[in-house]
Amino acid sequence: GVAPRYVVERAAQSPSCRWLDVRSDKERASRPLPQGCRAVHLPMAAAGGAWELRAMVEELLPGKLAPVVCFCDSGERAKFARATLLSLGYADVVNAGGRKDLDDLFVVHNYK
């Protein structure tokens, strides 16, 4: 499920934190990231899209010890992204939920 907000905030405060946007290209175009959010974009098509993530993630997120904050439109694909990253040996992966949750975080904090 979606991590409690304080868990997401703790991960996001790390200078090595990486944001992973698993929304589709269409979703990303219709609802851009909050100002200041620099996320790696790797679209994931529901639970079956884990193979796409497995194929590209080590190139896009090379450090397995750095926190990774996953998000999508609702938190559902981010849940599968989190599980996939954990199975690949990433140590600190958080499901931040949906795009609206991200807006709420960036209104309060200035994460990068």
Accessible surface in RSA format (square Angstrom, percent):
REM  Atomic radii and reference values for relative SASA: ProtOr
REM  Chains: A
REM  Algorithm: Lee & Richards
REM  Probe-radius: 1.40
REM  Slices: 20
REM RES _ NUM      All-atoms   Total-Side   Main-Chain    Non-polar    All polar
REM                ABS   REL    ABS   REL    ABS   REL    ABS   REL    ABS   REL
RES GLY A   1    80.76  99.6   0.00   N/A  80.76  99.6  36.59 100.4  44.17  98.9
RES VAL A   2    80.86  53.2  53.02  48.0  27.84  67.1  53.02  46.1  27.84  75.5
RES ALA A   3    21.74  20.0  10.28  15.9  11.46  26.1  15.95  22.5   5.79  15.3
RES PRO A   4    73.21  53.4  60.94  55.6  12.27  44.6  73.13  60.4   0.09   0.5
RES ARG A   5   102.75  43.1  91.00  46.4  11.75  28.0  61.89  84.6  40.86  24.8
RES TYR A   6   144.50  67.5 138.69  78.9   5.81  15.1  99.67  74.9  44.83  55.3
RES VAL A   7    28.86  19.0  28.55  25.8   0.31   0.7  28.55  24.8   0.31   0.8
RES VAL A   8     3.85   2.5   3.85   3.5   0.00   0.0   3.85   3.3   0.00   0.0
RES GLU A   9    36.53  21.0  36.53  27.6   0.00   0.0   3.70   7.2  32.83  26.8
RES ARG A  10   153.70  64.5 144.80  73.8   8.90  21.2  67.65  92.5  86.05  52.2
RES ALA A  11     5.97   5.5   2.14   3.3   3.83   8.7   5.96   8.4   0.01   0.0
RES ALA A  12     8.29   7.6   0.00   0.0   8.29  18.9   0.00   0.0   8.29  22.0
RES GLN A  13   116.77  65.3  89.41  65.3  27.36  65.2  33.43  71.1  83.35  63.2
RES SER A  14    32.89  27.8  22.39  29.9  10.50  24.2  19.04  40.6  13.85  19.4
RES PRO A  15   142.27 103.7  99.79  91.0  42.48 154.4 112.96  93.3  29.31 182.1
RES SER A  16    59.63  50.4  47.59  63.5  12.04  27.7  46.43  98.9  13.19  18.5
RES CYS A  17    12.91   9.8   2.67   3.0  10.24  24.1   2.67   6.8  10.24  11.0
RES ARG A  18    90.26  37.9  88.95  45.3   1.30   3.1  28.77  39.3  61.48  37.3
RES TRP A  19     2.11   0.8   1.39   0.7   0.73   1.7   0.57   0.3   1.55   2.5
RES LEU A  20     0.23   0.1   0.23   0.2   0.00   0.0   0.23   0.2   0.00   0.0
RES ASP A  21     0.00   0.0   0.00   0.0   0.00   0.0   0.00   0.0   0.00   0.0
RES VAL A  22     0.00   0.0   0.00   0.0   0.00   0.0   0.00   0.0   0.00   0.0
RES ARG A  23     0.00   0.0   0.00   0.0   0.00   0.0   0.00   0.0   0.00   0.0
RES SER A  24    39.56  33.4  38.45  51.3   1.11   2.6  35.80  76.2   3.76   5.3
RES ASP A  25    98.48  69.0  90.61  90.2   7.87  18.6  36.52  85.9  61.97  61.8
RES LYS A  26   173.94  84.9 164.52 100.9   9.42  22.4 114.40 103.0  59.54  63.4
RES GLU A  27    40.38  23.2  38.26  28.9   2.12   5.1  19.61  37.9  20.77  17.0
RES ARG A  28    65.95  27.7  63.49  32.4   2.46   5.9  13.39  18.3  52.56  31.9
RES ALA A  29    84.02  77.3  50.97  78.7  33.05  75.2  62.90  88.6  21.13  56.0
RES SER A  30    91.51  77.3  53.81  71.8  37.69  86.8  48.71 103.7  42.80  60.0
RES ARG A  31    96.13  40.4  95.44  48.7   0.68   1.6  35.01  47.8  61.12  37.0
RES PRO A  32    88.12  64.2  84.93  77.4   3.19  11.6  86.65  71.5   1.47   9.1
RES LEU A  33    35.04  19.5  16.23  11.6  18.81  47.3  16.23  11.4  18.81  50.6
RES PRO A  34    18.29  13.3   7.61   6.9  10.68  38.8  15.75  13.0   2.54  15.8
RES GLN A  35   177.94  99.5 148.90 108.8  29.05  69.2  61.53 131.0 116.41  88.3
RES GLY A  36    27.19  33.5   0.00   N/A  27.19  33.5  19.00  52.1   8.19  18.3
RES CYS A  37    11.62   8.8   0.00   0.0  11.62  27.3   0.00   0.0  11.62  12.5
RES ARG A  38   169.55  71.2 152.27  77.6  17.29  41.2  72.00  98.4  97.55  59.1
RES ALA A  39    16.98  15.6   0.00   0.0  16.98  38.6   1.51   2.1  15.47  41.0
RES VAL A  40    21.67  14.3  15.98  14.5   5.69  13.7  21.44  18.6   0.23   0.6
RES HIS A  41    48.31  26.4  27.88  19.4  20.44  52.3  12.12  12.5  36.20  42.1
RES LEU A  42    13.75   7.7  13.71   9.8   0.04   0.1  13.71   9.6   0.04   0.1
RES PRO A  43    51.23  37.3  46.67  42.5   4.56  16.6  46.91  38.7   4.33  26.9
RES MET A  44     3.39   1.8   0.64   0.4   2.75   6.5   1.49   1.3   1.90   2.5
RES ALA A  45    71.26  65.5  54.73  84.5  16.53  37.6  64.82  91.3   6.44  17.1
RES ALA A  46    60.02  55.2  57.49  88.7   2.54   5.8  58.37  82.2   1.66   4.4
RES ALA A  47    46.86  43.1  36.37  56.1  10.49  23.9  36.51  51.4  10.35  27.4
RES GLY A  48    59.06  72.8   0.00   N/A  59.06  72.8  43.37 119.0  15.69  35.1
RES GLY A  49     1.54   1.9   0.00   N/A   1.54   1.9   1.54   4.2   0.00   0.0
RES ALA A  50    23.55  21.6  23.55  36.3   0.00   0.0  23.55  33.2   0.00   0.0
RES TRP A  51   170.88  68.6 164.92  79.8   5.96  14.0 148.54  79.2  22.34  36.2
RES GLU A  52    50.54  29.0  48.88  37.0   1.66   4.0  15.86  30.7  34.69  28.3
RES LEU A  53     0.99   0.6   0.46   0.3   0.53   1.3   0.68   0.5   0.31   0.8
RES ARG A  54   115.98  48.7  98.74  50.3  17.24  41.1  38.11  52.1  77.88  47.2
RES ALA A  55    76.45  70.3  36.11  55.7  40.34  91.8  48.02  67.6  28.43  75.3
RES MET A  56    76.59  39.7  76.35  50.5   0.24   0.6  47.91  40.7  28.68  38.0
RES VAL A  57     0.17   0.1   0.17   0.2   0.00   0.0   0.17   0.1   0.00   0.0
RES GLU A  58    96.20  55.2  87.44  66.2   8.76  20.9  30.75  59.5  65.45  53.4
RES GLU A  59   135.01  77.5 104.06  78.7  30.95  73.7  48.91  94.6  86.10  70.3
RES LEU A  60    51.04  28.4  44.45  31.8   6.60  16.6  46.66  32.8   4.38  11.8
RES LEU A  61     1.70   0.9   0.98   0.7   0.71   1.8   1.70   1.2   0.00   0.0
RES PRO A  62    97.00  70.7  72.30  65.9  24.70  89.8  74.71  61.7  22.29 138.5
RES GLY A  63    39.12  48.2   0.00   N/A  39.12  48.2  31.91  87.6   7.21  16.1
RES LYS A  64    69.95  34.1  64.94  39.8   5.01  11.9  40.37  36.3  29.58  31.5
RES LEU A  65   152.87  85.1 136.29  97.5  16.58  41.7 136.54  95.9  16.33  43.9
RES ALA A  66    18.62  17.1  12.69  19.6   5.93  13.5  16.13  22.7   2.49   6.6
RES PRO A  67    12.71   9.3  12.71  11.6   0.00   0.0  12.71  10.5   0.00   0.0
RES VAL A  68     0.76   0.5   0.76   0.7   0.00   0.0   0.76   0.7   0.00   0.0
RES VAL A  69     0.00   0.0   0.00   0.0   0.00   0.0   0.00   0.0   0.00   0.0
RES CYS A  70     0.00   0.0   0.00   0.0   0.00   0.0   0.00   0.0   0.00   0.0
RES PHE A  71     0.00   0.0   0.00   0.0   0.00   0.0   0.00   0.0   0.00   0.0
RES CYS A  72     0.00   0.0   0.00   0.0   0.00   0.0   0.00   0.0   0.00   0.0
RES ASP A  73    62.00  43.4  43.52  43.3  18.47  43.7  16.38  38.5  45.62  45.5
RES SER A  74    81.45  68.8  53.01  70.7  28.44  65.5  48.69 103.7  32.76  45.9
RES GLY A  75     4.05   5.0   0.00   N/A   4.05   5.0   2.32   6.4   1.73   3.9
RES GLU A  76    88.99  51.1  86.89  65.7   2.10   5.0  42.77  82.7  46.22  37.7
RES ARG A  77    36.87  15.5  36.83  18.8   0.04   0.1  11.14  15.2  25.72  15.6
RES ALA A  78     0.00   0.0   0.00   0.0   0.00   0.0   0.00   0.0   0.00   0.0
RES LYS A  79    76.75  37.4  75.48  46.3   1.27   3.0  35.18  31.7  41.56  44.3
RES PHE A  80    65.94  33.0  65.12  40.3   0.82   2.1  65.41  39.7   0.52   1.5
RES ALA A  81     0.00   0.0   0.00   0.0   0.00   0.0   0.00   0.0   0.00   0.0
RES ARG A  82    92.32  38.8  92.32  47.1   0.00   0.0   7.26   9.9  85.06  51.6
RES ALA A  83    57.07  52.5  48.17  74.3   8.90  20.2  52.09  73.4   4.98  13.2
RES THR A  84     8.40   6.0   5.81   5.9   2.59   6.2   2.50   3.4   5.90   8.9
RES LEU A  85     0.00   0.0   0.00   0.0   0.00   0.0   0.00   0.0   0.00   0.0
RES LEU A  86    67.88  37.8  52.32  37.4  15.57  39.1  52.68  37.0  15.20  40.9
RES SER A  87    75.05  63.4  32.50  43.4  42.56  98.0  44.97  95.8  30.08  42.1
RES LEU A  88    38.93  21.7  28.23  20.2  10.70  26.9  33.51  23.5   5.43  14.6
RES GLY A  89    46.62  57.5   0.00   N/A  46.62  57.5  31.88  87.5  14.73  33.0
RES TYR A  90     4.28   2.0   0.70   0.4   3.58   9.3   0.37   0.3   3.91   4.8
RES ALA A  91    66.44  61.1  32.28  49.8  34.15  77.7  40.39  56.9  26.05  69.0
RES ASP A  92    57.13  40.0  53.92  53.7   3.20   7.6  17.61  41.5  39.52  39.4
RES VAL A  93     6.06   4.0   0.07   0.1   6.00  14.5   0.07   0.1   6.00  16.3
RES VAL A  94     7.43   4.9   6.30   5.7   1.13   2.7   7.43   6.5   0.00   0.0
RES ASN A  95     0.94   0.6   0.59   0.6   0.35   0.8   0.24   0.6   0.71   0.7
RES ALA A  96     4.12   3.8   0.25   0.4   3.86   8.8   0.25   0.4   3.86  10.2
RES GLY A  97     0.05   0.1   0.00   N/A   0.05   0.1   0.05   0.1   0.00   0.0
RES GLY A  98     4.10   5.1   0.00   N/A   4.10   5.1   3.85  10.6   0.25   0.6
RES ARG A  99    11.00   4.6  11.00   5.6   0.00   0.0   0.07   0.1  10.93   6.6
RES LYS A 100   127.93  62.4 127.40  78.2   0.53   1.3  99.51  89.6  28.42  30.3
RES ASP A 101    59.32  41.6  57.81  57.5   1.51   3.6   9.73  22.9  49.59  49.5
RES LEU A 102     0.20   0.1   0.10   0.1   0.10   0.3   0.10   0.1   0.10   0.3
RES ASP A 103    41.77  29.3  40.39  40.2   1.38   3.3  18.41  43.3  23.36  23.3
RES ASP A 104    54.83  38.4  51.65  51.4   3.19   7.5  13.29  31.3  41.55  41.4
RES LEU A 105     5.42   3.0   5.42   3.9   0.00   0.0   5.42   3.8   0.00   0.0
RES PHE A 106    23.40  11.7   5.87   3.6  17.52  45.6   6.35   3.8  17.05  48.8
RES VAL A 107   128.95  84.8  96.40  87.3  32.55  78.4 103.20  89.7  25.75  69.8
RES VAL A 108    97.43  64.1  66.16  59.9  31.27  75.3  71.60  62.2  25.83  70.0
RES HIS A 109    55.06  30.1  45.22  31.4   9.84  25.2  35.32  36.4  19.74  23.0
RES ASN A 110   113.35  78.2  88.47  85.5  24.88  59.9  36.70  88.3  76.65  74.1
RES TYR A 111    14.95   7.0  11.07   6.3   3.88  10.1  14.95  11.2   0.00   0.0
RES LYS A 112   115.76  56.5  94.88  58.2  20.88  49.7  66.06  59.5  49.70  52.9
END  Absolute sums over single chains surface
CHAIN  1 A     5802.3       4583.2       1219.1       3395.1       2407.2
END  Absolute sums over all chains
TOTAL          5802.3       4583.2       1219.1       3395.1       2407.2
